[in-house]
Amino acid sequence: MEELLKDLNYIKNTMTSVSTGGAMIQDVNEEFKKTYRKVSTELKRLGIKNPNPYSDLWEWYGKWSSGEVPQYRDRRAYLIEMFKSLFNQIENHGVDAELEVELEGWDRIERSIGEIRLRLADAETEEQLQVVGLLCRETIISLAQEVYDSEKHPPLDDVIPSATDAKRMFESYIAVELQGSENKGLRTYARATNTLANELTHKRTATIKLAKLCSSSCINLVNLIRILNE
């Protein structure tokens, strides 16, 4: 995390410098692009959305030279605002469950996890915290839809799950993928994780603590199911 923060500060400071009469783009652009690629890879691994679309300083030059951020103070303010929530997410990342599992191919779920982290870092009001819960719920539904196969995972109570019935889909999935007495503990854990994630996403008494618990349980469920699915 310290190295990631150091690299992000380099990117932010370099973008500030070249746009406020400091360093020349041609002198620092190659190192900038190298650091940007490194940061982007690490943010993706952590499930954090990169808010900086400028992978090349000439692209950043095109932004400020177009007149959208005409003065030095405008450019500084633009960069401060762009990096603010990202720094908060990284500094508070230890509070959340880290997304260690590779999510290649699960693009929608990967985007959802990134959005959860972004909203959690920025949330201040009860309504904003409730959005975190809503995103967690949608992530769980997307996850269930991704792994559930109606032919392979028959319902346990003879009720065919609807497209949004994540609980039934997971119950059927877990019963098949974790069958046998040797997997009893894992079945219990998987069901408890799913239950907790669902319960937290439906609570309306939104607090930052509850939002963090909700995010953590949701990410744990994604990790668990991805490992099973592999």
N, C-alpha and C positions, 0 to 999 in steps of 0.2 A: 504493500500500500504506500509506503514511503517513497519508493521508486516511482510508482505511478503518479503520485502527487507532484513529485519533482519534475517529471516529464510534462505533466499538464501545465505546471507553472512556466516551464520553458516555452511551451506552445503559446500560452496566453501572453507572456512577456514579449516574445518575438513578434507576435501579431500586433501588439501595441507599439513596439519599437518601429517597425517598418512603416506603420501608418501614421506616425506622429513625428516624422523628421529624424528618426534614429538610424538603425541599420539599413543597408541597401539589400533589397530582395535577392539580387543575384549572388550576394555574399553568404547568405544564410539559408537559402531555399532548399538545398539538398539535405542539410542536416534536419531542417524542419520537416520535410516530407518523410524522412526516415523515422523520426520520432513520432510523427502522426500515425504512421502504419503500426508502430509498436503499441501505441496507446489504444488504437482502435481494436487491435487483436485482444488486448487485455480487458477492455471494457466489454467486448462481446462475450468473453469467457465468464465475466462476472454477471452477465445479464443486464448491463447498464447501457442505456441508450446514449450514444454520442451526440450532443447537441451542436457540435461544430462541423458544418458541412464543408469547410475549406481545407482540403488536403494539400493544397498548393498555395503558396503565398501570392501567386499571380491571380488566383481566383479571388482571394481576399482583396487584392488591389482593385479588381473589377468591381467589387461591392462598394468600396469607399469612394472610388473615383467616379462612380456613376452619379454621385450627388446625394445618395440616400443617407450617408453619415458624413456630412460635409466638413465639420470642424473636428479638431483634435479631441475636444472634450466629448463630442458625440461618439467618436470611435472608442474612446476609453469606456464610456458608459455602456455602449453596445456590448463590448467584450466582457465587462464585469457582469452584466445581466445574463449573458449567454453561459458563462462558466459557473455562476453562483450555485445553482441547484446541483450541478455535477459534483462540485467540491463537497457539498453537503452530503450527497449520497455516498461518496467514497469515504469521507471521514466517519460516517455513521454505519458503514457497511458491516462492521463487526457485530452490530446488534441483530442484523438479519441473517437468515440462513444463506450461506454462500452457494451459488448455483455452480456446482462442480461438474455436473453431467453435460456431455456434449449434446446440444439440441439441434444438430444439423438435420434438416428435413422437417422440423417442427417449427416452421417460420412464424406461424400465427401465435403459437405459445411463447416462443422466444420474444416476439414483439410485446406480448402481454406482460411478461415478466419485467421487461425493461420499462414499460409504462407504469407498472405497479411501483417499482423503485423510484421512478421520477416523481410520481404523484405523492408518494409517501414522504419524500424529502421536502416537497413544497407545501404539504398540507398544513393549514393553520386553523381553519374553521371546521365545525362539525360536518357541514355539507361536503367539504373537500375530503375529509376522512371517510365519509360514507362512499365516496367515489372509489376509494381504495378497495373497500369491501366489494363493491360492484364489479371491479376489474378482477378481483380474486375469483368471484363466482363465475364470471365469463371464462376465465382461464381454466377452471375446473371442468366446465361444460365442454370446452374445446379439447381438453385432455381426454375426457371420456369418449368423445366422438372419434378421436384419433386412434384409440386402441381397441374400442369395442367392435366385435364382429358378431352379428346376430346368429350366424350359423355355428361359429366356434364357441360362443359364450351364451348358452341358453339361460333364460331367466330362472331364478330360483323359486319364484312364486307364480309361475305361469302367466305373468303379466309382461307383455312386450314393452320395454321401456320406450318412452317418447324420445324425440331428438334432443330434448333438454333434461331428461331424467338421468343426471349424472350418477346419482346414488345407486339406482338399479343397474346401470351399466357397469359401474365399478364392482358391485357385489358379484355380478355374473363373471366379470373378468377375473377377479381375485379367486373365486371358487375354482376356476379352471387352471389359471396360471400358477396358483399356489396350493394345489391340491396335495393331499397326503398328510399323515400325522407329523412328518418331519418339518412341515411348513406351518404348523399350527400357530407358532409364535409370530411368524411373519404375516399370516392372515389377520391375526388380532391387531398387529401394529398397523397394517395397511388400512383396515376398516376404521380403526380409531383415528388415524390421520385424516382420512376422508371425512369422517363425522365431524371432527373438530373444525376442519376447514369450512365445511358447509354451515355449521352452527355459527361460527364467527362471522361469516359473510352475511348472515341474515339478521344479525343484531343491529338495532337502530340506535343504541346508546353509544355513539361513536366517540372514542377517545384515542389519543396517540398510542397508548399502550395496547388497546384492542386492535388498532390498525396494524401495529407491528406484529402482534401475535397472529393475526389473520394472514399477513404477507408471509410470515415465516412458515406457517402450517401449509399454505398453498404451495410454496416453493419446495417444501419437504415432500409433498405429495407428487409434484412433478418429478423430482429426483427419483423417488421410489418407483413410480410407474415406468419411467424411462429405463431404469436398470432392469426391471422385469421384462420390458419389451425387447431389450437387447438379447 
